[in-house]
Amino acid sequence: MKKLLLAAAACGLLVSSGSAFAGCTQDDMMKKATEMQTLMATYTQKHPDKLAEVSAKVQAIGTKAQNPSNVEEVCKLYDDLIAVMK
């Protein structure tokens, strides 16, 4: 019985800590989204010809962000877009 309880506790710990070791959390993703929005306003004023291109990328990110398992991928997309606008 003790072994069963220990195994269950170990599994619970592994499952609950899985996201703690992820490179990008949902909080990180939200911070990147905020930074992207700020940069986008300035970038599109300076480069109005890029508005459609940037908007398409933002829409693609939004679609990916709807799936919680895509956090790492969404963070990478945000990073790429932020780098372009800086």
Residue pairs with C-beta under 8 A, 6 or more apart in sequence:
19 25
22 71
22 72
23 72
23 75
24 71
24 72
24 74
24 75
24 76
25 71
26 68
26 71
28 75
29 65
29 71
29 74
29 75
29 78
32 75
32 78
32 79
32 82
33 65
33 78
35 78
35 82
36 58
36 61
36 78
36 81
36 82
36 85
39 82
39 85
39 86
40 54
40 58
40 85
42 85
43 50
43 54
43 85
44 50
44 51
44 54
54 81
54 85
57 77
57 81
58 81
60 77
61 74
61 77
61 78
61 81
64 70
64 73
64 74
64 77
65 74
